[in-house]
Amino acid sequence: MKKRAISLRTVAAVAMFLAVFTLLPIPTAATAPELVTIHIRENQGPVDPGPPLTGTNTGIWWSEGAFEDGGDVVESWQMCMEPFIVLSTLVLTGADGSIIIRWIFLRFTFTDLGIVFEGRWVIVGGTGQYANSALKGEGTLTAWVDPTAPGGYTNFGTLEGSVKL
């Protein structure tokens, strides 16, 4: 059996390949969105008759699923009647930072629970641990206003969807 000598050129080429390969970033698997439910309980604040109608509500929130946090919520909203639309910006402040959500209601009905609104929501920003530029989230929401509630929280909302942290 004849032995072959490895040339200096071959050793240099392998060394160069290994040096370049170790400097390249290793792609990581993309994280899949995870399910989340966010609960809102608010006090209806004063309403400016506008037009459009505007107001600010305050209360509490908590979440379950993809992340668990909770704390204070401030909602700034405006409502137009023709066509009916409610646009809101919510700032959810918790132990891990703040999440900024925009939601839109396009439909409402009168039920035994009071006035029920249905719409969509999307995360538009965050602070603290939620300031990650990869933070994304969206979903559907149902909210209801109980005009007969004796004090306490009168607005209730459930946001369901997916987030990517």
ABEGO torsion letter per residue (X at the ends): XBBBBBBAAAAAAAAAAAAAAAABBBBBBBBBBBBBBBBBBBBBBBBBAOOBBBBBBBEBBBBBEABBBBEBBBBBBBBBAOBBBBBBBBBBBBAAEBBBBBBBBABBBBBAAEBBBBBBBBBAEBBEAAABAABBBBEBBBBBBBAABBEEBABBBBBBEBBBX
